[in-house]
Amino acid sequence: MGRKTIKVDYLARVEGEGALNVTIRDGQVSKAELRIFEPPRFFEAFLRGRDYAEAPDVTARICGICPVAYQMSAVHAMENALGIEVEGQLRALRRLLYCGEWIESHALHIYMLHAPDFLGYAGAVDMARDYPDIVKRGLSLKKAGNAIMALLGGREIHPINVRVGGFYRTPTRKELEPLAETLKQARENALATVRWTAGLEMPEAERDYHLVALHHPGEYAMNVGRIVSNRGLDIAVADYNRHFVESHVQRSTALHSHLREHDCYLVGPLARYSLNHGQLSSLARETAKEAGLGVTCTNPFQSIVVRSVEVVYACDEALRIIDEYREPERPFELAEPKASEGFGCTEAPRGLLFHRYRLDASGGILEAQIVPPTAQNQPSIEADLKDLVGGWLDLPADTLRERCEQTIRNYDPCISCATHFLKLDVRHE
């Protein structure tokens, strides 16, 4: 009888604070637990009683890395509730803003958080001593994404220019044109990133995932579409709660999400890529093929390559939108408050992000529900560890621990985003 425990008290190079316990008994992984202990953040509770128009600005504060995803999910849910549709150039500008977020967030994860695992460094600072030009390329890519967010969102972090119905202010064509030159250089850097990440040594680790992502018939899904999976799921966003359920586990301050009939599932770049490969730009598809990726990818360690391909796509898509841009007649569509319920779902860089709001007749928020991608991926992270660690038991202890941490970082988890679920019940007697 042998028992061994891998314990990581604080996970480095992820957003937020979490820990890991893996127990191995008789050569088998008996337990793998991702522990999230960051205090709950009460965002759903903060939203109750506020006006519907405040939701985009409040929810943007949930995350400094992917604030656009929270804004977009909120505005789509509110517009769904109030019965308005944003089309034409306003819709295109929102997609452009989302491209900016994918570029800056993916670049941050690829170069600063994930790449050190593959090259044997404790962090990006150490890596920069030996690979200064590569780290500079990553920073340049992130800067290009930030430039889009600053112009369209009003600032790089926690943007303030998005509103229900559109934007507070839309850019002139002249203001957008300089971005095109920045993005052409960024696309070259993105292509170099795919080739570089494809050359990193990857563990063999194929898994049979239940992949879940948005799908849109006319475009690589970012902020609208139906929720689909590789096992036949195909539902409207409004039906999310009929198929997905959240549960509380004692070890975590974040809820765990499950499909009601199929247990855990995977959201994020691997799911998006595998379910929507045909809708990538031709350059992104060609680059993926050159990197050795098929039309699907289920090796979690190759997520760094898939993210790089998505950066190529985001640069392509941003350039297309800028080229076709015509200044809209007005920056937003007016919405009239009414008692209603609305649903919104977008593809944050880390995966599917669901919002639901119930409003009163004056547009006050009665109820809010926000399900971030990391909460949805937590059971899948633990399943990865249980499946994969057994094959690495011959590795030295430190290497095994590092491989476990790397497995978690494959997901680019945003732990703080996942810890705002708690329902506060205060009783006064």
Disulfide bonds with the S-S distance in Angstrom:
none
